[in-house]
């Protein structure tokens, strides 16, 4: 899977728009860094992950995936990628 360059650059440059889209205060973006993450077990790439910049266990991680075409297996694949990421990272 290839990272969607347009959205990667958009979220990298303006991370606050993600939080605006999910109806959270845009100031929340100050607590995160955005990156595209590759999990090497099955060699897939998550389009984007908003990782907390602090070590507070209560701060959530946000995963984003941009789809421009119908994918009947989207949710199965997306949650599999998320759970693999969580199992391979600390």
QUIDASUL-V396073 format. One record per residue. N is the residue number from 1. PHI is phi in radians with two decimals (* if undefined). NEAR is the number of other ideal C-beta (glycine too) atoms within 10 Angstrom. Layout:
N,PHI,NEAR + N,PHI,NEAR
//
This chain:
1,*,13 + 2,-1.86,7 + 3,-1.18,16 + 4,-1.33,19 + 5,-1.01,9 + 6,-1.06,9 + 7,-1.26,17 + 8,-1.04,17 + 9,-1.13,11 + 10,-1.11,16 + 11,-1.20,23 + 12,-1.16,13 + 13,-1.40,9 + 14,-2.31,13 + 15,-1.08,21 + 16,-1.13,16 + 17,-1.17,13 + 18,-1.07,21 + 19,-1.22,19 + 20,-1.15,14 + 21,-1.11,9 + 22,-1.65,11 + 23,1.05,6 + 24,-2.00,13 + 25,-1.01,10 + 26,-1.14,13 + 27,-1.11,9 + 28,-1.04,18 + 29,-1.07,19 + 30,-1.15,11 + 31,-1.64,15 + 32,-2.29,21 + 33,-2.10,12 + 34,-1.82,19 + 35,-2.67,14 + 36,-1.66,17 + 37,-2.08,17 + 38,-1.87,12 + 39,-1.80,17 + 40,-1.41,8 + 41,-1.04,9 + 42,-1.93,9 + 43,0.90,8 + 44,-2.16,15 + 45,-2.20,14 + 46,-1.33,20 + 47,-1.01,20 + 48,-2.91,23 + 49,-2.38,19 + 50,-1.65,22 + 51,-1.78,14 + 52,-1.06,15 + 53,-1.50,11 + 54,-2.01,9 + 55,-1.79,6 + 56,-1.44,8 + 57,-1.12,7 + 58,-1.46,6 + 59,-1.45,13 + 60,-1.31,10 + 61,-1.68,13 + 62,-1.98,17 + 63,-1.87,17 + 64,-2.26,18 + 65,-2.43,16 + 66,-1.82,13 + 67,-2.08,10 + 68,-1.96,7 + 69,-2.48,5 + 70,-1.14,6 + 71,-2.47,12 + 72,-1.12,7 + 73,-1.77,8 + 74,-0.96,12 + 75,-1.12,9 + 76,-1.08,10 + 77,-1.17,14 + 78,-1.10,17 + 79,-1.21,11 + 80,-1.07,13 + 81,-1.09,20 + 82,-1.10,16 + 83,-1.17,10 + 84,-1.12,16 + 85,-1.02,18 + 86,-1.11,12 + 87,-1.33,9 + 88,-1.77,11 + 89,-2.13,11 + 90,-1.85,3
//
